[in-house]
Amino acid sequence: MPHSTQPRIRPHVVREVANIGAEEPRCQLVDRLGLAAPLLLTAEESAWLDWFEGRRSSLGMQVASGGPLTAPPPPDRLAGLARRLEDNLMLEGERFRRIVEAPVRPPRCIGCYEGDADALRRQLARLFTDRRGPGPPRAFGAGSGPRDRLLRGALIPHIDYPRGGITYAWGFKEVAEQANAALFVIIGTSHYSQHRFTLTRKDFQTPLGIAATDQAYIDRLVSHFGTGLFDDELLAHLPEHSIELEVVFLQYLNLGRRPIRIVPLVVGSFFDCVVGGLPPTTRADIARMVEALRRAEAETPEPVCYIISGDLAHIGPKFQDPVPLTPERLEHSRRQDQAILRQAEAVRPDAYFKLIAAEADCRNICGLSPTYTFLEATSPATGKLLHYDQCTHPSGNESVSFASMAFYGTRP
C-alpha cells in the first residue's frame, strides 16, 4: 500500500472513458495538470477508486466492504492498484506537494522544442535564417519600427514551433531590435482554467535556464486588481504552453546580453462578452485588470515590453466545427483574419472585438482576450503586421492561423 495512511486520489485527476477498441469497458485516470501520463484501468479497478477518498486507512481499505452489494476488494489486488496509483503520481502525498509547491515551474513543452540547450539554440537559429524567415536579429535600434517610438509590445503565436516557428521569428526579431527592456509582461491565452485572470509567482525553467518572475511587479498588479489572481494557479499555469513558448525565445534572444524577468499572466475566455455583444471593458473584472496593468506599469521604474501570446482562427472538425474546410472556407477565414488584424494595427480594440463578436467567434480566435487586454491597457500609437500564416492539416481535420504584430509608442 502507499506511504499515506489514508490514501486519496489527488486534485485534478479525473476519470475518462478510454476509447481503445476493447470489448471490455475501460477507463483511464487523466491528470489535468499534465504532471502524470494517463493510467489505464479495468472496470473493476475503476470501481475501486471510490475507496481512495482519504477517509479509510490502508488496512481498512483491505478489509472493509464497500456496501451490501459490493464485495471487499481482494487485498493483494487493492494493494497493487494503490502502488500503481502512487508510482504514477495519482495520489496526494509528498511527491505531489514537492512539485506543486516548488518555486520553479518545470518545462512542459519539450518535444515541441529540443530538450538539449545547444540543440534548442540551433533549432531557434534556423527559424530566423529559414528562406521564409526574417534573418538573424540585429542589435537594439536596428528594427523596422518608427525611430521615435519604442516597441510597446508584440503579438506572437503560441502554436507549436514546427508549424508556427517562422512567424515567431518575425515577431521576436522585432522584439530583439526594438525593445529596450529586460522586463516582459507576457499576457497569454488560458486554455485550461475557467478563471478570467490568473498569475503565478513561479519562475520558469527551460533548457536555456531559469527565467525569473518579477515579484515586485506582481505585488503591484495584485495591489491594484485585488484578490483572486492565484485561485486556480496550478491548473492555469502548470499544463499551459502559452507562456513557456514565449519565454524560450526571450531567453534565446537575451543570452549573454542581460537577464530577463517575466510577469506570467494568462487570460481566460471573453465569450460572455461575445454573447452579450458589449465591449469587454463593461465587465468589472476586465476593466479592473486593464486599470491594474496601467497603474502597475506607471509605478515601474524601468521600460516594460509586453508579449501577447495568442493565435487566430481554429476551424475544422477537430474544433467541433461543422463547416467543411473547403478552399473557399479557408479563403474566407483568411479574409476575416486580415480584417481583425487591420483593426489591431489601427489600435481600435472595440472594433477588433466587434468583428469577432459579429461572427459569434465561430472561428475560435484564441488570441482575442490577451490581445484586447493589451490594447486597452497600453493604448499603443500604432501597430504593424509582421507575418501571417494559415496552417491546414493535409487531412482537412483542422486549420489554425496566426500572426506576429508589433505595437509602438503610446497614444497621448
C-alpha positions in Angstrom: 0.0 0.0 0.0 1.1 3.6 -0.4 3.0 5.6 2.2 0.0 7.6 3.1 -2.1 6.2 6.0 -5.3 7.3 4.3 -4.7 7.3 0.5 -6.6 9.8 -1.6 -6.7 10.5 -5.3 -5.1 13.9 -5.7 -6.8 17.0 -7.1 -7.1 17.5 -10.8 -7.1 13.7 -11.5 -10.3 12.7 -13.3 -11.7 9.5 -14.8 -12.4 9.3 -18.5 -13.6 6.6 -20.8 -10.7 5.0 -22.6 -11.5 4.5 -26.3 -9.1 1.7 -27.1 -11.4 -0.6 -29.1 -11.5 -3.3 -26.4 -14.7 -5.3 -25.8 -14.5 -4.8 -22.0 -15.2 -1.2 -21.0 -12.0 0.5 -19.8 -11.3 3.8 -18.1 -8.3 5.9 -17.6 -7.2 8.4 -15.0 -6.1 11.6 -16.6 -4.1 14.3 -14.8 -5.4 17.7 -15.9 -2.2 19.3 -14.6 -0.2 17.2 -17.0 2.2 16.0 -14.4 1.5 12.3 -15.0 0.7 10.2 -18.0 -2.8 8.7 -18.3 -3.2 5.5 -16.4 -5.4 2.8 -17.9 -7.6 0.8 -15.5 -10.0 -2.1 -15.8 -13.7 -1.5 -15.0 -13.2 -3.4 -11.7 -10.2 -1.2 -10.8 -12.2 1.9 -11.7 -14.9 0.9 -9.2 -12.2 0.5 -6.5 -11.2 4.1 -6.9 -14.0 5.1 -4.7 -12.1 3.6 -1.8 -9.3 6.1 -2.3 -11.1 9.0 -0.8 -8.8 9.8 2.1 -11.0 8.5 4.9 -10.0 4.9 5.1 -6.7 3.7 6.4 -4.7 1.3 4.2 -5.7 -1.6 6.5 -9.3 -0.6 6.5 -9.4 -0.5 2.7 -8.3 -4.1 2.6 -10.9 -5.5 5.0 -13.9 -3.2 4.7 -16.9 -3.8 2.4 -18.0 -1.0 0.0 -21.7 -1.7 0.7 -24.2 -4.5 0.9 -23.9 -5.3 -2.8 -20.1 -4.8 -3.1 -17.6 -7.5 -2.2 -14.5 -6.3 -0.4 -11.6 -5.9 -2.9 -9.0 -8.6 -2.7 -6.2 -7.2 -0.5 -3.4 -8.1 -2.9 -5.1 -6.6 -5.9 -6.1 -3.4 -4.0 -2.5 -3.1 -2.8 -1.3 -3.5 -6.3 -3.6 -0.8 -7.5 -2.5 1.5 -4.7 1.1 1.0 -5.7 0.3 1.8 -9.4 -1.5 5.0 -8.3 1.4 6.1 -6.2 4.0 5.2 -8.7 2.1 7.2 -11.4 1.7 10.3 -9.2 -2.1 9.9 -8.9 -2.2 10.1 -5.1 -1.8 13.0 -2.7 1.5 12.9 -0.9 4.9 14.3 -0.5 6.0 13.8 -4.2 3.0 15.8 -5.4 3.4 18.5 -2.8 7.1 19.0 -3.7 6.2 19.5 -7.3 3.3 22.0 -6.9 5.0 23.9 -4.1 8.3 24.3 -5.8 9.2 27.9 -6.7 10.2 26.9 -10.2 7.8 25.6 -12.9 9.4 22.8 -14.9 9.3 22.8 -18.7 6.2 21.2 -20.1 6.7 21.7 -23.9 9.9 19.7 -24.6 9.1 17.8 -27.7 7.6 21.0 -29.3 11.2 22.2 -28.9 14.5 20.5 -28.4 15.3 19.4 -24.8 19.1 20.0 -25.1 20.2 23.6 -24.8 22.7 23.6 -27.8 20.2 21.7 -30.0 17.5 24.2 -29.0 19.7 27.2 -29.9 20.3 25.6 -33.3 16.6 24.9 -33.7 15.7 28.6 -33.0 18.5 30.0 -35.1 17.2 28.0 -38.1 13.8 29.7 -37.8 15.4 33.1 -38.3 17.6 32.0 -41.2 15.0 29.9 -43.0 14.2 31.2 -46.5 10.9 32.4 -45.2 12.3 33.8 -42.1 13.3 37.4 -41.2 17.1 36.9 -40.9 19.1 36.9 -37.7 18.2 39.6 -35.1 20.5 42.6 -35.2 21.5 45.0 -32.4 18.9 47.0 -30.5 17.7 50.0 -32.6 18.1 48.3 -35.9 14.5 47.3 -36.3 11.9 48.4 -38.8 9.6 50.3 -36.4 9.2 54.1 -36.1 12.5 55.6 -35.0 10.9 57.9 -32.5 8.7 55.2 -30.8 9.9 52.3 -28.8 8.3 48.9 -29.1 5.4 48.6 -26.6 4.6 45.0 -27.3 4.3 42.3 -29.8 1.6 39.7 -30.7 3.3 36.3 -31.1 1.8 32.9 -31.8 1.7 30.1 -29.3 1.2 27.3 -31.8 3.9 24.6 -31.8 7.3 25.7 -33.3 7.2 23.2 -36.2 4.1 24.9 -37.6 4.4 28.5 -36.4 8.2 28.9 -35.8 8.8 31.2 -38.7 6.1 33.6 -37.6 7.5 33.5 -34.1 10.9 34.5 -35.6 9.4 37.6 -37.4 7.9 38.8 -34.1 10.9 38.2 -31.9 13.3 39.7 -34.4 11.4 43.0 -33.9 11.4 42.5 -30.1 15.2 42.0 -30.1 15.8 45.0 -32.3 13.2 47.4 -30.9 12.5 46.6 -27.2 14.7 48.4 -24.7 13.5 46.3 -21.9 14.6 43.4 -19.6 11.1 43.1 -18.0 8.5 41.4 -20.1 4.8 41.1 -19.2 3.5 38.0 -21.0 -0.2 38.1 -21.5 -1.2 34.6 -22.8 -4.3 32.7 -23.6 -5.5 30.5 -20.8 -6.5 27.1 -22.2 -7.3 25.1 -19.1 -8.7 27.3 -16.3 -12.2 28.7 -16.2 -10.9 31.8 -14.3 -10.6 35.0 -16.2 -7.2 36.2 -15.0 -4.5 34.1 -13.3 -1.0 34.9 -12.3 1.8 32.7 -11.0 4.8 33.6 -8.9 6.8 30.6 -10.1 10.0 31.1 -12.1 10.0 29.3 -15.5 12.7 26.7 -16.2 13.6 25.7 -19.8 16.7 24.1 -21.3 18.1 27.6 -21.6 18.0 28.3 -17.9 15.5 29.9 -15.4 13.5 33.0 -16.3 12.8 34.8 -13.0 9.4 36.1 -12.3 9.3 39.8 -11.2 7.8 39.6 -7.7 7.6 43.3 -7.2 5.6 43.9 -10.4 3.3 41.1 -9.4 2.8 42.7 -6.0 1.9 46.0 -7.7 -0.5 44.2 -10.1 -2.2 42.4 -7.2 -2.5 45.5 -5.1 -4.4 47.3 -7.9 -6.5 44.3 -9.1 -7.4 42.7 -5.8 -7.8 39.1 -4.8 -8.4 36.0 -6.9 -5.4 36.1 -9.2 -4.0 32.9 -7.8 -7.2 30.9 -7.1 -6.6 28.5 -9.9 -2.9 28.9 -10.4 -2.0 25.2 -10.7 -4.5 24.4 -13.5 -4.0 27.7 -15.2 -0.2 27.5 -15.4 1.3 24.1 -14.9 -0.1 22.5 -18.1 -0.2 25.8 -20.1 2.0 26.4 -23.1 1.2 30.0 -24.0 3.8 31.5 -21.6 6.5 28.9 -21.8 6.8 29.0 -25.6 7.4 32.8 -25.5 9.9 32.5 -22.6 12.2 30.2 -24.6 12.5 32.8 -27.4 13.1 35.6 -24.9 15.9 33.6 -23.2 17.5 32.8 -26.6 17.5 36.5 -27.7 19.0 37.7 -24.4 21.7 35.0 -23.8 24.9 36.9 -22.9 23.1 40.2 -23.0 21.2 40.7 -19.8 18.9 38.5 -17.6 15.3 38.9 -18.3 12.4 39.0 -15.9 8.8 38.0 -16.7 5.3 38.5 -15.4 3.2 35.5 -16.4 -0.5 36.4 -16.8 -3.0 34.1 -18.5 -6.4 35.4 -19.6 -9.5 33.2 -20.0 -12.4 33.4 -22.4 -14.3 36.6 -23.2 -17.1 34.6 -24.7 -19.6 36.0 -22.3 -18.8 39.4 -23.8 -19.2 38.0 -27.3 -22.7 36.6 -26.4 -23.7 39.8 -24.7 -22.5 42.0 -27.6 -20.9 44.5 -25.2 -17.3 45.7 -25.1 -15.3 43.6 -22.7 -14.4 46.6 -20.5 -18.0 46.7 -19.5 -17.2 43.7 -17.4 -16.0 44.8 -14.0 -13.1 42.3 -13.7 -11.8 43.1 -17.2 -11.9 46.8 -16.6 -10.2 46.3 -13.2 -7.4 44.3 -14.9 -6.9 46.9 -17.6 -6.6 49.6 -14.9 -4.3 47.4 -12.8 -1.9 46.9 -15.7 -1.8 50.6 -16.4 -1.1 51.5 -12.8 1.5 48.7 -12.3 3.5 49.9 -15.3 3.2 53.5 -14.3 4.8 52.6 -10.9 7.6 50.6 -12.6 10.9 52.5 -12.8 12.1 50.8 -16.0 10.9 50.0 -19.5 8.3 47.3 -19.8 7.7 45.3 -23.0 4.5 43.2 -23.5 4.3 39.9 -25.2 0.8 38.9 -26.3 0.7 35.1 -26.7 -2.3 34.3 -28.9 -3.3 32.6 -32.2 -6.1 33.4 -34.6 -8.7 31.1 -36.1 -9.2 27.4 -35.2 -11.5 25.8 -37.7 -12.3 22.3 -38.8 -13.7 19.1 -37.3 -11.0 19.0 -34.6 -12.6 22.1 -33.1 -16.2 20.8 -33.3 -16.6 23.0 -36.4 -19.4 21.5 -38.7 -18.4 23.5 -41.8 -16.1 21.6 -44.2 -12.6 23.0 -44.8 -13.0 23.8 -48.5 -10.7 26.2 -50.3 -13.5 28.8 -50.2 -13.9 28.4 -46.4 -10.1 28.8 -45.9 -10.0 31.9 -48.0 -13.0 33.4 -46.2 -11.2 32.7 -42.9 -8.1 34.3 -44.2 -10.0 37.5 -45.2 -11.7 37.6 -41.8 -8.3 37.3 -40.1 -6.9 40.2 -42.2 -9.9 42.3 -41.2 -9.4 41.9 -37.5 -5.7 42.3 -37.8 -6.3 45.7 -39.6 -8.3 46.8 -36.6 -5.5 45.7 -34.2 -2.9 47.6 -36.4 -5.0 50.7 -36.1 -5.3 50.1 -32.3 -9.1 50.0 -32.3 -9.8 47.4 -29.6 -13.6 47.8 -29.7 -13.7 47.5 -33.5 -11.4 44.5 -33.2 -13.7 42.9 -30.7 -16.9 43.8 -32.7 -15.6 42.0 -35.8 -15.1 38.8 -33.8 -18.4 39.2 -31.9 -20.2 39.7 -35.2 -19.4 36.2 -36.3 -20.1 34.9 -32.7 -16.4 33.9 -32.5 -17.3 30.9 -34.6 -13.7 30.6 -35.8 -12.4 30.4 -32.2 -10.0 33.3 -32.1 -8.0 32.2 -29.1 -5.9 35.4 -29.0 -9.0 37.6 -28.5 -8.7 38.0 -24.8 -5.0 38.7 -24.4 -4.9 41.0 -27.4 -7.8 43.1 -26.3 -6.5 43.3 -22.8 -3.1 44.5 -24.1 -4.6 47.1 -26.5 -6.9 48.6 -23.8 -4.2 48.6 -21.1 -1.3 50.1 -23.1 -3.0 52.2 -25.9 -0.1 52.0 -28.4 0.1 54.7 -31.0 0.3 52.3 -34.0 0.7 48.7 -34.9 2.3 46.8 -37.8 1.7 43.3 -39.2 5.0 41.5 -39.5 3.9 38.0 -40.6 0.8 36.0 -41.1 0.3 32.3 -41.8 -2.5 29.8 -42.1 -1.6 26.1 -41.4 -4.1 23.5 -42.6 -3.6 19.8 -41.9 -3.5 17.6 -45.1 -6.3 15.5 -43.7 -8.6 18.6 -43.7 -9.3 18.0 -40.0 -8.1 21.4 -38.8 -6.7 24.7 -39.8 -5.0 27.2 -37.5 -4.0 30.7 -38.4 -1.6 33.0 -36.5 0.4 36.2 -36.9 3.1 38.4 -35.5 2.5 42.1 -35.0 4.4 44.9 -33.4 3.0 47.8 -31.5 4.8 51.1 -31.0 4.6 54.2 -28.9 1.7 55.4 -26.7 -1.2 57.5 -27.6 -1.3 60.9 -25.9 
